[in-house]
Amino acid sequence: HIAIDSLNTIYTAEDGRNARLQKFISYRTTSAMVNPYRMVEDWPTLPDGMDWAAVINFIPDDTGGTWMLYRSEPPINYINADGEITKSFGEGVIDTAHGFCMDGDGNMWAGDSGPFRASPESAGRGFQLHKFSPDGELLLSLGQAGVSAAGEDTFIGPTSCALLPNGNIVVADGHWPRPRTAQQDGDRLVEITTEGEF
C-alpha cells in the first residue's frame, strides 16, 4: 500500500511478518540521480500493549499525520506528524479490516471484508461497512453482520472504498478467500450515499 499527501510525504505499509507503516519525507536535491526521500526512523511509535499487525490502508492528512486502518485492536488510529498515536477507536466493531476512505465531512468509512475462513470467533461478524466520525463515534453500519451476499442491504465482503465527486462512496465488494458460507460469486461495485443508502 502507498499514499502521498499534499506535502509530498510518502507513506508505505507492509503486512505479514514485517508488518509496519513507514513515512518518507521529501527534501530538495540538485541532482536528478539522488533519491529525494528519506525514511523517518522509528515512525510511528506504538503505545505499550499495542503490537504491529497488517496495515491495510491509511489516509494521510495535510499536517504530516495519517489515519491508519490495521488488523488489530483498536483498528483505527490517528498518528500525528511526530509518530504518536493520539486517537484510537473501533475496538470490537471490525472482524477483518479491509478498505478505508474519508468523505467530504472528514468521516471515515472502514470496510470489514469478513473472515477468510469460517471460525467460531467470527460467527455473526464481518461483511459490513462502518462510518465513524473523526472523534470515533460509530455513526452507521451498513450490511448485515455475518451475512455475505450481494443484496440491496448486504455486502459480499467490502474491501475498498473511494469518495466520488458527488460526495457518495463507491465500494469494491468482494474478496478471496471467503468462508464456504459466503456468496462465492458476484463481485461488484456499490455506490452509497453519505446517508448510507445503496
Legacy VTK file of the C-alpha trace (Angstrom):
# vtk DataFile Version 3.0
C-alpha trace
ASCII
DATASET POLYDATA
POINTS 198 float
0.000 0.000 0.000
1.218 3.520 -0.738
-0.173 7.047 -0.378
1.179 10.568 -0.855
-0.096 13.655 0.997
-0.185 17.269 -0.195
3.270 17.868 1.321
4.744 15.074 -0.891
5.237 12.838 2.125
5.050 9.186 1.106
3.527 6.525 3.371
4.008 2.805 2.712
2.701 -0.239 4.542
3.825 -3.826 4.763
1.990 -6.797 6.167
2.957 -10.317 7.108
5.972 -10.885 9.337
7.306 -7.367 8.669
4.030 -5.553 9.328
4.696 -1.846 9.732
3.903 1.610 8.450
6.696 3.812 7.091
6.941 7.516 6.387
9.279 9.115 3.826
9.839 12.891 3.775
10.863 14.745 0.618
13.894 17.006 0.677
15.321 19.137 -2.079
18.291 17.993 -4.099
20.067 19.420 -7.117
20.790 16.019 -8.645
18.173 14.054 -10.553
20.101 10.888 -9.628
19.725 11.303 -5.858
16.667 9.850 -4.128
14.758 12.922 -2.874
13.183 10.993 0.028
14.457 9.813 3.360
12.719 7.394 5.705
11.736 8.781 9.085
13.327 6.359 11.558
11.194 4.840 14.332
7.999 6.366 12.956
5.402 5.734 14.269
5.744 4.642 17.880
3.121 2.208 19.111
1.891 2.615 22.684
2.614 -0.100 25.244
0.402 -3.130 24.719
-0.153 -2.418 21.022
1.662 -4.690 18.554
2.156 -4.341 14.820
-0.294 -6.139 12.586
-1.124 -5.837 8.888
-1.610 -2.176 7.965
-4.458 -2.406 5.487
-4.878 1.209 4.491
-4.090 4.727 5.566
-5.269 8.262 4.828
-2.612 10.995 5.101
-3.660 14.494 6.135
-2.097 17.903 5.445
-0.311 18.134 8.804
2.156 15.266 8.303
-0.021 12.763 10.149
-2.097 9.876 8.886
-5.105 7.749 9.784
-4.254 4.039 9.858
-6.563 1.037 9.480
-4.950 -2.170 10.617
-5.810 -5.709 11.637
-5.543 -5.434 15.375
-7.362 -3.694 18.199
-8.194 -0.879 18.024
-8.322 -0.981 14.208
-8.484 2.795 13.515
-5.679 5.038 14.748
-4.523 8.589 14.115
-0.762 9.084 14.038
0.429 12.696 14.293
3.469 14.086 12.459
5.722 13.130 15.382
4.625 9.484 15.105
2.451 9.434 18.228
-0.912 7.699 18.164
-3.282 10.342 19.502
-6.664 8.773 18.662
-7.769 5.145 18.525
-11.212 3.653 18.060
-13.375 0.947 16.527
-12.425 -1.742 19.034
-14.694 -4.781 18.791
-16.539 -3.483 15.720
-14.413 -4.857 12.865
-13.612 -8.530 12.292
-11.251 -8.260 9.287
-10.231 -4.693 8.453
-10.199 -4.130 4.707
-10.794 -0.820 2.923
-10.657 2.714 4.271
-11.689 6.095 2.892
-12.755 9.524 4.109
-15.787 11.505 2.990
-16.012 15.265 2.474
-17.063 15.799 6.104
-13.978 14.022 7.473
-15.879 10.870 8.448
-14.033 7.592 7.963
-15.573 4.600 6.230
-13.948 1.307 7.229
-14.620 -1.931 5.374
-14.881 -5.266 7.133
-14.435 -7.938 4.457
-15.409 -10.666 6.898
-13.342 -13.692 7.833
-11.208 -15.506 5.254
-12.475 -18.832 6.566
-15.228 -19.917 8.917
-14.298 -19.650 12.588
-16.298 -19.564 15.830
-14.688 -16.214 16.794
-16.028 -14.566 13.613
-19.543 -16.014 13.664
-22.098 -13.236 13.236
-19.417 -10.640 12.390
-17.974 -9.065 9.270
-19.202 -8.233 5.755
-20.038 -4.632 6.693
-19.006 -1.047 6.023
-18.803 1.223 9.083
-18.896 5.012 9.161
-17.047 6.735 12.035
-16.805 10.410 12.969
-13.268 11.866 13.310
-13.773 11.523 17.082
-14.500 7.810 16.811
-18.275 7.758 17.158
-19.823 4.907 15.166
-22.336 6.774 13.002
-23.569 3.998 10.738
-23.046 0.319 9.937
-24.140 -0.941 6.525
-24.674 -4.564 5.583
-25.750 -7.352 7.886
-23.174 -8.666 10.330
-22.177 -12.201 9.421
-24.119 -12.219 6.116
-22.097 -12.379 2.871
-24.452 -11.811 -0.064
-24.851 -9.330 -2.914
-28.055 -7.577 -1.952
-29.606 -4.149 -1.523
-28.715 -4.188 2.177
-25.842 -6.685 2.271
-22.248 -6.951 1.046
-20.266 -9.929 -0.229
-17.187 -8.505 1.522
-16.358 -4.764 1.238
-12.632 -4.441 0.520
-12.043 -0.906 -0.726
-13.837 2.411 -0.936
-13.362 5.819 -2.533
-15.045 9.203 -2.477
-16.869 10.160 -5.678
-17.056 13.805 -6.894
-20.766 13.945 -5.937
-19.890 13.069 -2.309
-21.097 9.476 -2.485
-18.886 6.497 -1.666
-18.109 3.699 -4.128
-17.321 0.324 -2.557
-15.454 -2.604 -4.115
-17.461 -5.552 -2.859
-15.847 -8.992 -2.963
-12.694 -10.695 -1.722
-10.905 -14.040 -1.861
-10.551 -16.248 0.055
-14.036 -16.476 1.509
-15.577 -18.836 4.026
-17.774 -21.537 2.492
-20.842 -19.868 3.978
-20.161 -16.686 1.951
-21.514 -15.978 -1.522
-18.922 -17.397 -3.944
-19.535 -15.179 -6.990
-20.876 -11.757 -7.930
-18.077 -9.310 -7.063
-19.372 -5.803 -7.754
-19.070 -2.058 -7.237
-21.695 -0.461 -4.990
-22.452 3.263 -4.772
-23.654 4.500 -1.383
-24.865 7.943 -0.367
-23.256 9.566 2.681
-26.544 8.829 4.482
-25.998 5.121 3.799
-28.462 4.417 1.013
-27.455 1.772 -1.555
LINES 1 199
198 0 1 2 3 4 5 6 7 8 9 10 11 12 13 14 15 16 17 18 19 20 21 22 23 24 25 26 27 28 29 30 31 32 33 34 35 36 37 38 39 40 41 42 43 44 45 46 47 48 49 50 51 52 53 54 55 56 57 58 59 60 61 62 63 64 65 66 67 68 69 70 71 72 73 74 75 76 77 78 79 80 81 82 83 84 85 86 87 88 89 90 91 92 93 94 95 96 97 98 99 100 101 102 103 104 105 106 107 108 109 110 111 112 113 114 115 116 117 118 119 120 121 122 123 124 125 126 127 128 129 130 131 132 133 134 135 136 137 138 139 140 141 142 143 144 145 146 147 148 149 150 151 152 153 154 155 156 157 158 159 160 161 162 163 164 165 166 167 168 169 170 171 172 173 174 175 176 177 178 179 180 181 182 183 184 185 186 187 188 189 190 191 192 193 194 195 196 197
